[in-house]
Amino acid sequence: MSYQIEYDRSVNDAEGFWRDQARTLEWFKFPEKILSKGEDGLDYWFADGEMNTAFMALDHHVNQGRGDQTALIFDSPVTNTKYKYTFSELTDVVARTAGMLADLNVVKGDRVIIYMPMIPEAVIAMLAVARLGAIHSVVFGGFAPPELALRINDAKPRVILSASCGIEIKRVIEYKPLLDRAIELSDHKPESCVVFQRPQAAASMIAGRDHNWVELLARAKAVGCTPVKGSDPLYILYTSGTTGKPKGVVRDNGGHAVALKYSMKAIYNVEPGEVFWASSDVGWVVGHSYIVYAPLLQGCATVVYEGKPIMTPDAGALWRVCAEYGVSILFTAPTAFRAVKKEDPEGLFLKPYDLSKIKTIFSAGERLDSPTEIWLSEVTGKKVIDHWWQTETGWAITANLQGVEPMPCKLGSSTKPVPGFNVEILDENGHHVPRGTQGYIALKLPLPPSCLNRVWGDADKFRDSYLSLFPGYYASGDGGYMDEDGYVFVMGRVDDVINVAGHRLSTGEIEEVIATHPAVAECAVIARNDDIKGQTPMGLVVLKSGATITEAELHKELIASIRANIGPITCYQDTVVLARLPKTRSGKTLRKTICQIVNGQDYVVPSTIDDTGVIPEIIEVLHSKGLVA
C-alpha cells in the first residue's frame, strides 16, 4: 500500500482505520466505541474495550507458543553484567512482582512511582503495575529531591519502587538519600517504599515504611491480569512546561497499545522475533514507548542498556551491543551520535563489529543536524532516519514509514506526517500559511490514539496548554514549515524550553533556582547551541548593589545549586554578569533576542524595547568573554 492511500484513509476514515489496527491485538472485550466523547467533552479511543496492556505484551505471546523466545536483554558495561529473559520468564517475574505490589494493597487505579536506574527491575516494575490495572509514574533515576517531591505531591502514589543506587560510568549515585529527602519535602507520604538493593551501595531502611525488594518478591504469589477499560490510564509521565511546574501527561491503555503496535511495523518495519534497541532511559517517553511497551507488544526482544555511548568503555559501545545481539533497529538521540562522532570521527571503533543485522538507524528527541546525519550514514553505511515526536504524543508525528512506503530522506526534515496525524502549519492567527513558509506546527483534532487528552490532576490544563491557542487544533509548541512535497521541517520550540540532550528543561525552572542566590537581583536563562548536547542553558545575571562575589565564584555556586535542585542533566555551563537585562516597556525580558545574538543568528531589536542602548552593552560583554564573534 502507498503512503498516500494509508494516510488519506487515516484522516478521512479515522474510526475505520484504527478499528482495523485494534484487531491486531488480543482484547478481553473488543471495543464497540472506537472514538467517543467523554463527559469532559474530550476525545477517547476504545473507551469501552476491556484489556490489559501487560497481557498484550507478555501473556499473549506465551499463549501463542512463543514463550521460549527472548523478550528482554540486559547489558550493563558499568557492572559487567549480561543476561536475558524469555517471554515465559519475564511473564512469571512480572506476575510475581504484581503479587508483591498487591500484598502492599496496590489495586486498580492506584499510582506507583518508579525511581530506578536502567536495570530489568525497572521494566518489570512498569509491567507489574500495568498488570494490576494501576498507574505507574516513572521518574528519571537520580532526579533531585525537590523535583521528585513535586511529582510525589501530584501523583500521590500508594507505593514507591526504587533501587539503592544508579551507576554513571564509574560513579555510584545513591538513590535512597534522595528518595528520603523527597518524601520529607512532600506533603503526600507513600504507604510503602520497596528498594532493590544493589551490591554497589546498600540503602538504609526506615522500619515500617521501607521493604527489601528481593525479600518481598520471594514471598509473593503470581497474580493474573486485571481488566481495564481502553480509556483507563496506563501511566503518568511528567514533562516540564514553560511555567516550571511539571505537567503530568496521562496515557490511556487502549490507544497507547494500538498506536505503538501499529508503529512497530509501519514506521520501523520490524517483525516479531527481531531485536529492537532504543538506547534511552525508562525515565523518558522513548523508554516508555520503545524500550518497554512497543517491542514487547510486537513480540520483539528489547535491550535494556546500563551504559553510555562513550566511555563504557569507548566510542564503540553502541556498535558492540548492536553486533553482539543482532540488533535490527537502533534508535537513539542525536546527542549520542554527536558524542560518538566527537570521540571517533573516523569511525575506527566501529570497524571490529558486524553491523549486518541493522536495517535502519532512527533518531529523535531533538532535531538531527545535517552534519551528524551525513557522518552517521557514511561511517555505518546504513539508512539514517530522523523522526519527530513529543512526550505528549507518545509516538512519532512525522516519520519516513519504512513498513508502508520508504521515501527519500531530505536533510533537515523528519519526512511526512504519520497516518493519524493531520499536520498543518498556521500563522499566529490560526490561518494556514503557504508551503515553504514557517509557522506554528499544529495538529488538527481529533488526535490519533496514544496522544494525551488530559493532564493529571488538572482538568483544565490540557485545554489551556494545548487547545486554546488555535481552536480545533493541538498546538505542538514547535515551529517549522512544510515544503512542496509535503515534507515537514521542524525548526525548534516556539517557547522558552531548552532541549539539553533530548531532555526538555524549562528556563523558568532554572531561573527560579538562580534567583534564590543571595547576590542575584534578577536573571534570565537562554539556550546556547552546543555541538554535543544540542543546547545548554546560559544564565544572564544582574547582581544586587553592593554584592562583592566574583563571576567565577557565582558560577561555581550556581552550578552546585542547580545540580541540587534540578539535577546534573541540566548541564549548566555559562554565567554572564550584566549591568542590566534588555526589556520591553511592559517589563518582559528579551530572551529571544539575546539567544539569537549568542548563537550568531540574525536578529531584530524589537520596537517595544525600553532602551536600545542595552543591546550594544550586552554584545560588548559577551564579546569580551568570547561568547560571540
C-alpha positions as CSV (number, residue, x, y, z in Angstrom):
1,M,0.0,0.0,0.0
2,S,1.3,3.5,-0.8
3,Y,1.9,6.1,1.9
4,Q,-0.8,8.4,0.5
5,I,-3.5,5.8,0.5
6,E,-2.7,4.8,4.0
7,Y,-2.5,8.4,5.2
8,D,-5.7,9.6,3.5
9,R,-7.7,6.7,5.0
10,S,-6.4,7.5,8.5
11,V,-7.6,11.1,8.1
12,N,-10.9,10.6,6.2
13,D,-12.0,7.3,7.9
14,A,-10.2,7.5,11.3
15,E,-12.5,5.2,13.1
16,G,-12.4,2.5,10.4
17,F,-8.6,2.8,10.1
18,W,-8.0,2.5,13.9
19,R,-10.6,-0.3,14.3
20,D,-8.6,-2.4,11.8
21,Q,-5.3,-1.6,13.8
22,A,-7.0,-2.6,17.1
23,R,-7.8,-6.0,15.7
24,T,-4.1,-6.9,15.7
25,L,-4.2,-7.0,19.5
26,E,-5.8,-9.5,21.8
27,W,-8.6,-7.8,23.8
28,F,-10.7,-9.3,26.6
29,K,-13.6,-7.4,25.0
30,F,-13.2,-5.7,21.7
31,P,-14.3,-2.1,21.7
32,E,-17.6,-1.1,20.1
33,K,-16.8,2.6,20.6
34,I,-13.7,3.4,18.6
35,L,-13.7,7.2,19.1
36,S,-16.1,8.8,21.5
37,K,-16.5,11.9,23.6
38,G,-16.2,11.7,27.4
39,E,-18.2,13.6,29.9
40,D,-15.4,16.2,29.9
41,G,-16.0,16.8,26.1
42,L,-12.7,15.4,25.2
43,D,-11.9,12.6,22.7
44,Y,-11.3,9.0,23.9
45,W,-10.2,6.0,21.8
46,F,-11.5,2.5,22.5
47,A,-13.2,3.7,25.7
48,D,-15.5,0.6,26.2
49,G,-12.9,-2.0,25.2
50,E,-11.6,-4.3,28.0
51,M,-8.0,-5.2,28.0
52,N,-4.7,-5.3,29.9
53,T,-1.5,-3.9,28.3
54,A,0.8,-6.3,30.2
55,F,-1.3,-9.2,29.0
56,M,-1.0,-8.0,25.4
57,A,2.8,-7.5,25.8
58,L,3.6,-10.8,27.7
59,D,0.9,-13.4,28.3
60,H,-0.4,-13.2,24.7
61,H,3.0,-14.3,23.3
62,V,3.3,-17.2,25.8
63,N,-0.2,-18.3,24.8
64,Q,0.8,-18.2,21.2
65,G,3.7,-20.6,21.8
66,R,6.5,-18.0,21.8
67,G,7.4,-18.4,25.5
68,D,10.9,-19.6,24.8
69,Q,11.7,-16.6,22.6
70,T,14.0,-13.9,24.1
71,A,12.0,-10.9,25.3
72,L,14.5,-8.8,27.3
73,I,18.3,-8.5,27.0
74,F,20.1,-6.7,29.9
75,D,23.6,-5.4,29.2
76,S,25.4,-3.3,31.8
77,P,29.0,-2.4,31.0
78,V,29.2,-0.4,34.2
79,T,28.7,-3.5,36.2
80,N,30.0,-6.1,33.7
81,T,26.6,-7.9,33.8
82,K,24.6,-9.5,31.0
83,Y,21.6,-11.8,30.9
84,K,18.4,-12.5,29.1
85,Y,14.7,-13.2,29.9
86,T,12.4,-15.2,27.7
87,F,8.8,-14.3,27.3
88,S,7.9,-17.0,29.8
89,E,10.5,-15.9,32.3
90,L,9.5,-12.3,32.0
91,T,5.8,-13.0,32.3
92,D,6.5,-15.1,35.5
93,V,8.6,-12.4,37.3
94,V,6.1,-9.7,36.3
95,A,3.2,-11.7,37.7
96,R,5.0,-12.3,41.0
97,T,6.1,-8.6,41.2
98,A,2.5,-7.7,40.7
99,G,1.7,-10.0,43.5
100,M,4.3,-8.2,45.6
101,L,2.5,-4.9,45.0
102,A,-0.9,-6.4,45.6
103,D,0.4,-7.5,49.0
104,L,1.1,-3.8,49.6
105,N,-2.5,-3.1,48.9
106,V,-2.0,-1.7,45.4
107,V,-5.2,-2.0,43.4
108,K,-6.6,-0.8,40.0
109,G,-6.3,3.0,39.7
110,D,-3.6,3.4,42.4
111,R,-0.5,5.2,41.5
112,V,3.0,3.8,41.9
113,I,6.1,5.9,41.4
114,I,9.2,4.1,39.9
115,Y,12.5,5.8,40.7
116,M,15.1,3.4,39.3
117,P,18.2,3.0,37.2
118,M,18.4,1.2,33.9
119,I,18.0,-2.4,35.2
120,P,15.5,-5.1,34.3
121,E,13.6,-4.5,37.6
122,A,12.6,-1.0,36.3
123,V,10.9,-2.6,33.3
124,I,9.4,-5.4,35.4
125,A,8.0,-2.8,37.8
126,M,6.3,-0.9,35.0
127,L,4.7,-4.1,33.6
128,A,3.7,-5.3,37.1
129,V,1.9,-2.1,37.8
130,A,0.1,-2.3,34.5
131,R,-0.8,-5.9,35.2
132,L,-2.7,-4.8,38.3
133,G,-4.5,-2.0,36.3
134,A,-2.7,0.5,38.5
135,I,-1.0,3.6,37.1
136,H,2.8,4.0,37.0
137,S,4.8,7.2,37.0
138,V,8.4,6.8,36.3
139,V,10.8,9.5,37.4
140,F,14.3,9.5,36.0
141,G,16.6,7.9,38.5
142,G,18.8,10.4,40.3
143,F,16.4,13.4,39.8
144,A,17.0,15.9,42.6
145,P,14.7,15.6,45.7
146,P,12.7,18.9,45.0
147,E,11.8,17.7,41.6
148,L,10.9,14.2,42.8
149,A,8.8,15.8,45.6
150,L,6.8,17.7,43.1
151,R,5.9,14.5,41.3
152,I,5.1,12.7,44.6
153,N,2.7,15.5,45.6
154,D,1.0,15.5,42.2
155,A,0.7,11.7,41.6
156,K,0.1,10.8,45.3
157,P,1.5,7.3,45.0
158,R,0.5,4.5,47.4
159,V,3.9,2.8,46.8
160,I,7.3,4.0,45.5
161,L,9.6,1.5,43.9
162,S,13.3,2.3,43.9
163,A,16.8,0.9,44.0
164,S,19.8,1.5,46.3
165,C,21.8,3.2,43.6
166,G,22.4,4.0,39.9
167,I,25.8,4.0,38.2
168,E,27.1,6.8,36.0
169,I,30.1,5.4,34.2
170,K,32.4,4.9,37.2
171,R,30.4,7.0,39.7
172,V,27.8,5.4,42.1
173,I,24.8,7.6,42.8
174,E,22.9,6.5,46.0
175,Y,19.2,6.9,45.4
176,K,17.8,6.2,48.9
177,P,19.0,9.5,50.5
178,L,17.5,11.4,47.5
179,L,14.2,9.5,47.9
180,D,14.1,10.0,51.7
181,R,14.7,13.8,51.2
182,A,12.0,14.0,48.5
183,I,9.4,12.3,50.8
184,E,10.4,14.6,53.6
185,L,9.8,17.6,51.3
186,S,6.5,16.2,50.0
187,D,3.1,16.8,51.7
188,H,2.0,13.4,50.4
189,K,3.6,10.4,52.2
190,P,3.5,7.0,50.4
191,E,2.4,4.0,52.5
192,S,5.4,1.9,51.4
193,C,8.8,2.1,49.6
194,V,10.3,-1.0,48.1
195,V,14.1,-0.9,47.5
196,F,16.1,-3.2,45.2
197,Q,19.4,-3.5,46.9
198,R,22.4,-3.4,44.5
199,P,25.8,-4.6,45.6
200,Q,27.4,-1.3,44.7
201,A,25.6,0.5,47.6
202,A,23.4,-0.6,50.5
203,A,20.4,1.6,51.3
204,S,19.4,2.2,54.9
205,M,15.8,1.3,55.5
206,I,13.1,3.0,57.6
207,A,11.2,0.5,59.7
208,G,7.6,0.2,58.9
209,R,7.7,2.0,55.6
210,D,10.6,0.5,53.6
211,H,10.9,-3.0,52.3
212,N,13.5,-5.1,50.7
213,W,12.5,-5.9,47.1
214,V,14.1,-9.4,47.0
215,E,12.6,-10.5,50.3
216,L,9.1,-9.3,49.4
217,L,9.2,-10.9,46.0
218,A,10.3,-14.2,47.5
219,R,7.1,-14.3,49.5
220,A,4.8,-13.1,46.7
221,K,2.5,-15.2,44.6
222,A,1.9,-14.7,40.9
223,V,-1.4,-12.8,40.1
224,G,-3.4,-12.5,36.9
225,C,-4.1,-9.5,34.7
226,T,-6.7,-7.0,35.9
227,P,-9.1,-6.0,33.1
228,V,-9.2,-2.2,32.4
229,K,-11.1,0.0,30.0
230,G,-9.4,1.2,26.9
231,S,-9.7,4.8,28.3
232,D,-8.3,3.9,31.7
233,P,-4.8,5.5,32.4
234,L,-1.7,3.3,32.0
235,Y,0.8,5.8,33.2
236,I,1.6,9.4,34.1
237,L,4.8,11.0,32.7
238,Y,5.9,14.4,33.8
239,T,7.2,17.0,31.3
240,S,8.4,20.4,32.1
241,G,6.4,23.3,30.9
242,T,7.3,27.0,30.4
243,T,5.9,27.8,33.9
244,G,8.5,25.5,35.6
245,K,5.8,23.3,37.1
246,P,5.8,19.8,35.6
247,K,2.8,18.6,33.7
248,G,1.6,15.0,34.2
249,V,0.9,13.6,30.8
250,V,-1.7,10.9,31.0
251,R,-1.5,7.9,28.6
252,D,-4.6,5.7,28.2
253,N,-4.2,1.9,27.9
254,G,-6.2,1.3,24.7
255,G,-5.0,4.0,22.3
256,H,-1.4,3.6,23.6
257,A,-1.3,-0.2,22.8
258,V,-2.9,0.2,19.4
259,A,-0.7,3.1,18.2
260,L,2.5,1.5,19.4
261,K,1.7,-1.9,17.8
262,Y,0.9,-0.1,14.5
263,S,4.1,1.9,14.7
264,M,6.4,-1.1,15.0
265,K,5.6,-2.3,11.5
266,A,4.5,0.9,9.8
267,I,7.4,3.2,10.9
268,Y,10.2,0.8,11.9
269,N,9.3,-2.2,9.7
270,V,10.3,-4.7,12.5
271,E,8.9,-8.2,12.8
272,P,8.2,-10.4,15.8
273,G,11.4,-12.2,16.9
274,E,13.8,-9.4,15.8
275,V,15.8,-7.3,18.3
276,F,14.8,-3.7,18.8
277,W,17.1,-1.3,20.7
278,A,16.0,2.1,21.8
279,S,19.1,3.4,23.6
280,S,17.3,5.7,26.0
281,D,16.2,5.5,29.7
282,V,12.8,4.4,31.0
283,G,12.5,7.7,32.7
284,W,11.8,9.4,29.4
285,V,8.9,8.8,26.9
286,V,11.2,7.0,24.4
287,G,11.9,4.5,27.2
288,H,8.3,4.0,27.9
289,S,7.2,3.6,24.3
290,Y,10.2,1.8,22.7
291,I,12.2,0.1,25.4
292,V,9.2,-1.3,27.3
293,Y,5.9,-1.4,25.5
294,A,6.1,-1.3,21.7
295,P,8.8,-4.0,21.3
296,L,7.0,-6.4,23.6
297,L,3.6,-5.7,22.0
298,Q,5.2,-6.6,18.7
299,G,6.8,-9.8,20.1
300,C,10.4,-8.4,19.7
301,A,13.3,-8.7,22.0
302,T,14.2,-5.3,23.7
303,V,17.5,-4.2,25.0
304,V,17.9,-2.6,28.5
305,Y,21.4,-1.0,28.5
306,E,23.0,0.5,31.5
307,G,25.8,2.4,30.0
308,K,26.7,5.4,27.8
309,P,27.5,5.7,24.1
310,I,31.1,6.6,25.0
311,M,33.4,5.8,28.0
312,T,31.7,2.5,28.7
313,P,34.4,1.6,27.7
314,D,34.8,3.6,24.5
315,A,33.1,5.2,21.5
316,G,32.3,1.7,20.1
317,A,29.8,0.9,22.8
318,L,26.7,1.3,20.6
319,W,28.2,-0.8,17.8
320,R,29.3,-3.6,20.2
321,V,25.8,-4.0,21.6
322,C,24.3,-4.0,18.0
323,A,26.7,-6.6,16.9
324,E,26.5,-8.8,20.0
325,Y,22.7,-9.2,20.0
326,G,21.9,-8.8,16.3
327,V,20.0,-5.6,16.6
328,S,17.7,-4.9,13.7
329,I,16.7,-1.3,14.6
330,L,18.8,1.1,16.5
331,F,17.0,4.2,17.9
332,T,18.8,6.9,19.9
333,A,19.1,10.6,20.3
334,P,21.3,12.9,18.1
335,T,23.2,13.7,21.3
336,A,24.5,10.2,21.5
337,F,25.6,10.2,17.9
338,R,27.3,13.6,18.3
339,A,29.2,12.3,21.3
340,V,30.4,9.2,19.3
341,K,31.4,11.4,16.4
342,K,33.4,13.7,18.6
343,E,35.4,10.8,20.1
344,D,35.7,8.7,16.9
345,P,35.3,11.0,13.8
346,E,36.8,8.4,11.5
347,G,34.6,5.6,12.8
348,L,37.5,3.4,13.8
349,F,35.8,2.0,16.8
350,L,33.0,0.7,14.5
351,K,35.4,-1.4,12.4
352,P,35.6,-4.5,14.5
353,Y,31.8,-5.0,14.7
354,D,29.5,-6.8,12.3
355,L,26.5,-4.5,11.8
356,S,24.9,-6.5,9.0
357,K,21.7,-7.1,11.1
358,I,21.0,-3.4,11.4
359,K,18.3,-2.4,8.9
360,T,17.8,1.2,9.8
361,I,19.1,3.8,12.3
362,F,16.4,6.1,13.8
363,S,16.9,9.3,15.7
364,A,14.6,11.5,17.7
365,G,14.5,13.7,20.8
366,E,15.7,16.8,19.1
367,R,16.5,17.9,15.6
368,L,19.1,15.7,13.9
369,D,21.6,18.2,12.4
370,S,22.7,17.5,8.9
371,P,26.5,17.0,9.5
372,T,25.8,14.3,12.1
373,E,23.2,12.6,9.8
374,I,25.7,12.6,6.9
375,W,28.5,11.3,9.1
376,L,26.5,8.6,10.6
377,S,25.2,7.4,7.3
378,E,28.8,7.4,5.8
379,V,30.5,5.5,8.7
380,T,27.8,2.9,9.1
381,G,26.5,2.5,5.5
382,K,23.0,2.4,6.9
383,K,19.9,4.5,6.2
384,V,19.6,7.1,8.9
385,I,16.1,8.5,9.6
386,D,15.1,11.5,11.7
387,H,11.6,11.4,13.1
388,W,9.7,13.9,15.2
389,W,7.5,13.3,18.2
390,Q,6.8,14.5,21.7
391,T,6.2,13.2,25.2
392,E,2.6,14.4,24.7
393,T,2.0,12.1,21.7
394,G,4.0,9.1,22.8
395,W,5.0,8.2,19.3
396,A,6.1,9.8,16.0
397,I,4.1,12.7,14.5
398,T,6.3,12.7,11.3
399,A,8.5,9.9,10.0
400,N,9.7,8.0,7.0
401,L,7.5,5.0,7.1
402,Q,9.7,2.0,6.4
403,G,6.9,-0.5,6.6
404,V,4.4,1.4,4.4
405,E,6.4,3.1,1.7
406,P,10.0,4.1,2.3
407,M,10.7,7.6,0.9
408,P,13.8,9.5,0.0
409,C,15.2,11.3,3.0
410,K,15.7,15.1,3.0
411,L,18.4,16.6,5.2
412,G,16.8,18.6,8.0
413,S,13.4,17.0,7.5
414,S,11.6,14.3,9.6
415,T,9.8,13.4,6.3
416,K,5.9,13.3,6.3
417,P,3.1,13.1,8.8
418,V,2.5,9.7,10.2
419,P,-1.0,8.3,9.5
420,G,-3.5,9.7,12.0
421,F,-1.6,13.0,12.5
422,N,-3.2,15.8,10.4
423,V,-0.3,18.2,10.5
424,E,-0.9,21.8,9.4
425,I,1.3,25.0,9.5
426,L,-0.5,28.1,10.9
427,D,0.3,31.7,11.5
428,E,-0.3,33.4,14.8
429,N,-3.9,34.0,13.9
430,G,-4.6,30.3,13.1
431,H,-4.6,30.8,9.3
432,H,-2.8,28.4,7.0
433,V,0.5,29.6,5.6
434,P,1.8,28.7,2.1
435,R,4.1,25.8,1.6
436,G,7.7,26.7,2.4
437,T,6.6,29.4,4.9
438,Q,7.5,29.0,8.6
439,G,4.7,29.0,11.1
440,Y,3.3,27.1,14.1
441,I,3.1,23.4,13.7
442,A,-0.4,22.3,14.7
443,L,-2.3,19.0,14.7
444,K,-5.9,19.1,13.6
445,L,-8.3,17.4,16.0
446,P,-9.1,14.6,16.7
447,L,-5.6,13.5,17.7
448,P,-4.8,9.8,16.9
449,P,-4.6,7.1,19.5
450,S,-1.8,7.3,22.2
451,C,-1.8,11.1,22.4
452,L,-2.6,12.7,25.7
453,N,-6.1,14.0,26.3
454,R,-5.7,15.2,29.8
455,V,-3.1,16.4,32.4
456,W,-3.1,14.5,35.7
457,G,-5.0,16.3,38.5
458,D,-5.8,19.4,36.4
459,A,-9.0,19.2,34.4
460,D,-8.3,22.5,32.5
461,K,-4.6,22.2,32.0
462,F,-4.8,20.2,28.8
463,R,-7.2,22.6,27.1
464,D,-5.3,25.7,28.4
465,S,-1.9,24.3,27.4
466,Y,-2.6,22.7,24.1
467,L,-6.1,23.5,22.6
468,S,-6.6,27.2,23.4
469,L,-4.1,28.8,21.0
470,F,-5.8,27.5,17.8
471,P,-9.4,26.3,18.3
472,G,-9.8,22.9,16.7
473,Y,-6.1,22.2,16.8
474,Y,-3.5,20.8,19.2
475,A,-0.6,23.4,19.4
476,S,2.6,21.4,19.3
477,G,4.7,24.3,20.6
478,D,7.2,23.7,17.8
479,G,7.7,25.9,14.7
480,G,8.6,24.9,11.2
481,Y,7.3,24.5,7.6
482,M,6.1,22.0,5.1
483,D,7.7,22.0,1.6
484,E,6.1,21.5,-1.7
485,D,6.5,17.7,-1.4
486,G,4.7,17.6,1.9
487,Y,8.0,17.1,3.9
488,V,7.9,18.6,7.4
489,F,10.9,20.7,8.7
490,V,10.8,21.2,12.5
491,M,12.9,24.3,13.3
492,G,12.6,24.3,17.1
493,R,10.5,25.4,20.1
494,V,8.4,28.5,20.0
495,D,8.5,28.8,23.8
496,D,11.4,29.1,26.3
497,V,12.1,25.4,26.8
498,I,15.7,24.3,26.5
499,N,16.4,21.0,24.9
500,V,19.5,19.5,26.6
501,A,20.5,16.2,25.0
502,G,16.8,15.5,24.3
503,H,15.7,16.5,27.8
504,R,13.3,19.4,27.9
505,L,14.0,21.8,30.7
506,S,12.1,24.9,31.5
507,T,14.0,28.2,31.6
508,G,11.6,29.4,34.3
509,E,12.6,26.4,36.4
510,I,16.3,27.2,36.1
511,E,15.8,30.9,36.7
512,E,13.9,30.1,39.8
513,V,17.0,28.4,41.3
514,I,19.4,31.2,40.1
515,A,17.1,33.9,41.6
516,T,17.4,32.3,45.1
517,H,21.1,33.2,45.2
518,P,21.6,36.0,47.8
519,A,23.8,38.0,45.4
520,V,21.4,37.9,42.4
521,A,18.9,40.7,41.8
522,E,17.4,39.3,38.6
523,C,18.2,36.8,35.9
524,A,17.3,35.3,32.6
525,V,18.2,31.9,31.1
526,I,18.6,31.3,27.4
527,A,19.6,28.4,25.2
528,R,23.2,28.3,23.9
529,N,23.8,26.0,21.0
530,D,26.1,23.1,21.8
531,D,27.7,20.7,19.3
532,I,27.2,17.7,21.6
533,K,24.1,18.3,23.6
534,G,22.1,20.4,21.2
535,Q,21.6,23.2,23.7
536,T,22.9,24.2,27.1
537,P,21.5,26.8,29.4
538,M,23.3,30.2,29.9
539,G,22.5,32.4,32.8
540,L,22.4,36.2,32.4
541,V,22.6,37.7,35.9
542,V,22.3,41.2,37.3
543,L,23.8,41.4,40.8
544,K,22.4,43.2,43.7
545,S,24.0,46.6,44.5
546,G,26.9,46.1,46.9
547,A,27.4,42.4,46.0
548,T,31.1,41.5,46.1
549,I,31.1,38.0,44.7
550,T,33.2,37.3,41.6
551,E,31.7,35.9,38.5
552,A,33.7,32.7,38.8
553,E,32.5,32.2,42.5
554,L,28.9,32.9,41.5
555,H,29.1,30.5,38.6
556,K,30.5,27.7,40.8
557,E,27.8,28.2,43.4
558,L,25.0,28.3,40.8
559,I,26.2,25.1,39.3
560,A,26.0,23.4,42.7
561,S,22.6,24.9,43.4
562,I,21.1,23.9,40.0
563,R,22.5,20.3,40.4
564,A,21.0,20.0,43.8
565,N,17.6,21.4,42.9
566,I,17.1,20.2,39.3
567,G,19.8,17.6,38.6
568,P,23.0,17.2,36.7
569,I,21.1,16.7,33.4
570,T,20.7,20.5,33.3
571,C,24.3,20.8,32.1
572,Y,24.5,24.4,33.2
573,Q,27.8,25.8,31.8
574,D,27.8,29.6,31.5
575,T,27.1,32.5,33.8
576,V,27.4,36.1,32.5
577,V,27.1,39.1,34.8
578,L,25.4,42.1,33.2
579,A,24.7,45.6,34.4
580,R,21.0,45.2,33.2
581,L,18.8,43.0,31.2
582,P,17.1,44.0,28.0
583,K,13.4,44.5,28.5
584,T,10.3,45.8,26.8
585,R,8.4,48.7,28.1
586,S,6.0,46.3,29.8
587,G,8.9,44.7,31.6
588,K,9.3,41.5,29.6
589,T,12.9,40.3,29.2
590,L,14.0,39.9,25.6
591,R,15.4,36.4,25.9
592,K,14.8,35.5,22.2
593,T,16.9,38.5,21.0
594,I,19.9,37.6,23.3
595,C,19.6,34.0,22.4
596,Q,19.9,34.9,18.7
597,I,22.9,37.1,19.4
598,V,24.7,34.4,21.4
599,N,24.1,31.8,18.7
600,G,25.2,34.0,15.8
601,Q,21.8,34.3,14.3
602,D,20.2,37.3,12.6
603,Y,18.2,39.4,15.0
604,V,16.0,42.4,15.0
605,V,15.7,44.6,18.2
606,P,12.0,44.8,18.9
607,S,10.4,48.3,18.7
608,T,9.0,47.7,22.2
609,I,12.4,47.7,23.8
610,D,12.7,50.1,26.8
611,D,16.3,51.2,26.0
612,T,18.0,50.4,22.7
613,G,21.4,51.1,24.3
614,V,21.3,48.0,26.4
615,I,21.8,45.6,23.5
616,P,25.3,47.1,22.5
617,E,26.3,46.9,26.1
618,I,25.4,43.2,26.3
619,I,27.2,42.4,23.0
620,E,30.3,44.1,24.3
621,V,30.3,42.0,27.5
622,L,29.6,38.7,25.5
623,H,32.4,39.6,23.0
624,S,34.9,40.2,25.8
625,K,34.2,36.7,27.1
626,G,34.5,35.1,23.7
627,L,30.8,34.2,23.7
628,V,30.0,36.0,20.4
629,A,32.2,36.6,17.4
